[in-house]
Amino acid sequence: MAVRIRLARHGRKKTPFYRLVVADSRSPRDGRYIEQLGHYDPMKDPADIKVDAERALHWIKNGAQPSDTARALLRKAGVIEQ
């Protein structure tokens, strides 16, 4: 089973809100996930990013691959380094 850390979109039309989740790579974007690690709200100024750093590092150490966008958000939150 390939596990990914990625974003799941929520919110209404034109007001996106994303959850940072750990999911099986075969599941749909907004479908079933294993664990929620945090959230990202791009509509606020500055954008609101909240991440459970301990759980995110746990999943990364156990082989979960973050998507490109999730990796950028984890860097902004200070969870992973360059």
HELIX and SHEET records of a PDB file:
HELIX    1   1 ALA A   53  LYS A   61  1                                   9    
HELIX    2   2 ASP A   68  LYS A   76  1                                   9    
SHEET    1   A 5 ASP A  48  VAL A  51  0                                        
SHEET    2   A 5 GLU A  35  ASP A  41 -1                                        
SHEET    3   A 5 PHE A  17  ASP A  24 -1                                        
SHEET    4   A 5 VAL A   3  HIS A  10 -1                                        
SHEET    5   A 5 GLN A  65  PRO A  66  1                                        
END                                                                             
